[in-house]
């Protein structure tokens, strides 16, 4: 058994896609690539040891793994310190790895999953886009206040009862999509307060909107 076989020992993917997925993973290890594109291969499990290998954790900048059957992402992804974009929509994810080490993360797209919670945003100061619609989220983390560069937030069609007041600290927000949530009666006033706070900040985006 080769080193690569060991690293990918727990990879679960349909047999007809196994060869191409393994080739993509091996080429990444043997090259200077920074993007892994694994969209739409029917992957059920990404290999834990592979995503803990230093060649991945130190070099990976973009991971695209949408349209698969993933229930979870590798825990080693939390150590991919140079990760800038994580695209994992249209899976069956119930949790995400902790994001607190991903200080360079700019884009997180995790829509159309089964997520109930997003944790570890407190160090994601570079995050610009968060797309988490069509999940089972009951709340947005208050740590989102650390994401001062956040421009676009899409959280529609979840189970949100309210929007955290800490969103007012995200002074670069240009729009929030939050329709399709059972927002409490008091939430519209929260939205109004957010808009007032944005309006008083001279460096805030001019086209703020909530829908």
Residue pairs with C-beta under 8 A, 6 or more apart in sequence:
4 22
4 25
4 26
4 29
6 49
7 29
7 47
7 49
7 50
7 53
8 22
8 25
8 47
8 49
8 50
9 47
9 49
10 45
10 47
10 48
10 49
11 18
11 21
11 22
11 25
11 43
11 45
11 46
11 47
11 50
12 43
12 44
12 45
13 21
13 41
13 42
13 43
13 44
14 41
14 42
17 41
17 42
17 43
20 41
21 38
21 41
21 43
24 36
24 37
24 38
25 36
25 47
25 50
27 33
28 36
28 55
28 56
28 60
29 53
29 55
29 56
32 59
33 59
34 59
34 60
34 61
34 62
34 82
35 60
35 61
35 62
35 63
35 64
36 60
36 62
36 63
36 64
36 65
37 64
38 46
38 63
38 64
38 65
38 68
39 64
39 65
39 66
39 67
39 68
39 87
40 66
40 67
40 68
41 68
42 68
42 69
43 65
43 68
43 69
43 70
44 68
44 69
44 70
44 71
45 70
45 71
46 65
46 70
46 73
46 74
47 74
48 74
48 75
48 76
49 76
50 56
50 74
50 76
51 57
51 74
51 75
51 76
51 77
51 80
52 74
52 75
52 76
52 79
53 76
56 76
56 80
57 76
57 79
57 80
57 81
58 81
58 82
59 82
60 80
60 82
60 83
61 82
61 83
61 84
61 85
62 83
62 84
62 85
62 87
63 77
63 80
63 83
63 85
63 86
63 87
63 88
64 85
64 87
65 73
65 87
65 88
65 91
66 87
66 88
66 89
66 90
66 91
66 109
67 89
67 90
67 91
68 90
68 91
69 91
69 92
70 88
70 91
70 92
70 93
71 91
71 92
71 93
71 94
72 93
72 94
72 95
73 88
73 93
73 96
73 97
74 97
75 97
77 83
77 86
77 97
78 97
78 98
78 99
78 100
78 101
78 102
78 120
79 101
80 102
81 101
81 102
81 103
81 104
82 104
83 102
83 104
83 105
84 104
84 105
84 106
84 107
84 126
85 105
85 106
85 107
85 109
86 102
86 105
86 107
86 108
86 109
86 110
87 107
87 109
88 96
88 109
88 110
88 113
89 109
89 110
89 111
89 112
89 113
89 131
90 111
90 112
90 113
91 112
91 113
92 113
92 114
93 110
93 113
93 114
93 115
94 113
94 114
94 115
94 116
95 115
95 116
95 117
96 110
96 115
96 118
96 119
97 120
98 119
98 120
99 105
99 108
99 118
99 119
99 120
99 121
99 123
99 124
100 119
100 120
100 121
100 122
100 123
100 124
101 120
101 123
102 120
102 123
102 124
103 123
103 124
103 125
103 126
104 126
105 124
105 126
105 127
106 126
106 127
106 128
106 129
107 127
107 128
107 129
108 124
108 127
108 129
108 130
108 131
108 132
109 129
109 131
110 118
110 131
110 132
110 135
111 131
111 132
111 133
111 134
111 135
111 154
112 133
112 134
112 135
113 134
113 135
114 135
114 136
115 132
115 135
115 136
115 137
116 135
116 136
116 137
116 138
117 137
117 138
117 139
117 141
118 132
118 137
118 140
118 141
119 141
119 143
120 143
121 127
121 141
121 143
121 144
121 146
121 147
122 143
122 146
123 146
124 146
124 147
125 146
125 147
125 148
125 149
126 149
127 147
127 149
127 150
128 149
128 150
128 151
128 152
128 172
129 150
129 151
129 152
130 144
130 147
130 150
130 152
130 153
130 154
130 155
131 152
131 154
132 154
132 155
132 158
133 154
133 155
133 156
133 157
133 158
133 177
133 180
134 156
134 157
134 158
135 157
135 158
136 158
136 159
137 155
137 158
137 159
137 160
138 158
138 159
138 160
138 161
139 160
139 161
139 162
139 164
140 155
140 160
140 163
140 164
140 167
141 164
142 164
142 166
143 166
144 150
144 164
144 166
144 167
144 170
145 164
145 166
145 167
145 169
145 170
147 170
148 169
148 170
148 171
148 172
149 172
150 170
150 172
150 173
151 172
151 173
151 174
151 205
152 173
152 174
152 175
153 167
153 170
153 173
153 175
153 176
153 177
153 178
154 176
154 177
155 176
155 177
155 178
155 181
156 177
156 178
156 179
156 180
156 181
157 179
157 180
157 181
158 180
158 181
159 181
159 182
160 178
160 181
160 182
160 183
161 181
161 182
161 183
161 184
161 187
162 183
162 184
162 186
162 187
162 190
163 176
163 178
163 183
163 187
163 190
163 191
163 194
165 190
165 193
165 194
167 173
167 176
167 194
168 193
168 194
168 197
168 198
171 198
171 201
171 203
171 204
172 204
172 205
173 198
173 204
173 205
173 208
174 205
174 207
174 208
174 209
175 207
175 208
175 209
175 210
175 211
176 209
176 210
176 211
177 211
178 210
178 211
179 211
191 210
194 210
195 208
195 210
198 204
198 205
198 208
199 208
